[in-house]
Amino acid sequence: MAFDFDINHRYPSVRYPWITTVAYTSEVTDETAHGACLNLVARVHMMHDIAVIKMMREGKCVFNSSVSETGEGSAETYSRQRPLIPR
């Protein structure tokens, strides 16, 4: 199985695509927010995170499998096609 990867990349999903299924970061501009504005920012941030998690849980995965045989033995491959397909 061939992967596109960069061993020096700072994101684990690019550095180790065969290991890291999901690497997700969500950020908001809340450094100067306070009071009602901070409450709104926090609620929207949480809604965003929940929506992304729901998409990952409900998304469609396409799997590829193959078996190859040689004179020395056989190899079976089962992999998930990327990216995740939203429903």
N, C-alpha and C positions, 0 to 999 in steps of 0.2 A: 504494500500500500504506500502511495506517495503522498507526502504532505508538503505544502508550502509553509516554510517556517524560517524564522530569523533568530538564531540562538542569542543574539545581542539585543533583541527588541525588549523594551521595558514592559510590554503587556504579556502576561503569562499565556494568554490564548493565542498569541502570535508566536511566542517562543516555544511553547509546547502544545501544539494543537491536538495531538493525539492523547493528551492527558486532560487538558482544561476544557470542560464542556461549556462553561459560561464564566465570563469575567465581566462584571457589570458595575459601573460606577454612576451614581446620580448625584448631581450637585445643584444647589440653588444659590442665588445671591442674597444670603441672609446676614451678611456681616454687619449691616447697618440697620436692619429691621428690628423693631421693638413694638411691644404692645399688640394692638389688633393686627398690625401689618405682619408681625412675626408669627402670630397665630395663623393668619391666612397662608403665609409662605410654608409653614410647617404642614398644614393640612393639604395643600396642593402637592408638596413634595411626597407626602405619604400616598396620596391618590396616584401619583405618577409611578411610584415604586410598585404599588399593588397592581396597577394596570400592566406593567412589564412582567411581573411574576405570573399574572393570569395568562398573558400571551404565551409565555414559555411553557406553562402547564398545559394549555389547550392547543398549542401549535401542532401542526402535523410534521411528523418525522418521516423521511424517506430513507429506507435502509437498503444497502447493497450487500449482496453476499455472493461469494464465488468459491469454487473448489478447483484447485489445480493439482495435477498429478505428474510426477516425474519418475524416472527410474529409481530415485533415491527415497521417494516418499510422497506425501501429499501435504497441501497447505489449504486451510480454510480461512477465508476472510469475511468478516461481518462488520460493516461500518455504517455510520450515520452520515448521510449527505448533509452538507451545510449549505446555506443557512437554514434555520428553522423556518417553516412555511406558516405564516399566520393564517388562522381560519376565519 
